[in-house]
């Protein structure tokens, strides 16, 4: 069964609407259909493959996300931004599957692509987290500091998450004053109890290091009240 250009554009619009409404299964179904319809269209197929990659990623099906993003990357018609987005999203997908070595490879590759530095802020952040989890604290600090320079004050959730990792990175590097500043930022700016508890958790480490155990006990009791 063939479809007119108008019908195909309507399917694309509906797929995008479903994605925006977080109806990922419905979006995927439409994009898969479009992928078949446009299989011989070398100009438009890569765009559908990218949007399929995003849809599978948002639906937490990371292997399929990687598969479609890698197919899109074989196209010579992608612009620099599209190449960057595909590469970093593959890195994120690898990280979420626990394959941190592969994630580092793709995320570093994304950082080498010539897009504005501000666009790279999530990539710096994810790399900082991975290096932190791998115990590469100096590398973590470098990437987290770069992300800190790029995130705006309006991106509050990311700044709070960033402060948590920066706080513990500073703690392990024995930069206790800086660590305390990051944990205080979380406590003073978090709008939910669970996030605020993370700030107190960081402070508990600092006071334990100082051997102020009565303060540690008070902090831990506060943490339990905020986040059982």
Buried (B, 14 or more C-beta within 10 A) or exposed (E): EEBEEEEBEEBBEEBBEBBEEEBBEBBBBBBBBBBEBBEEEEEBBBBBBBBBBBBBBBBEBBEBBBBBBBBBBEBEEBEEEBBBBBBBBBBBBBBBEEBBEBBBBBBEBBBEBEBEEEBBBBBBBBBBBBBBEEEBBEBBBBBBBBBBEBBEEEBBEBBBBBBBBBBBBBBBBEBBEBBBBBBBBBBEBBEEEEBBBBBBBBBBBBBBEEEEEEBBEBBBEBBEEBBE
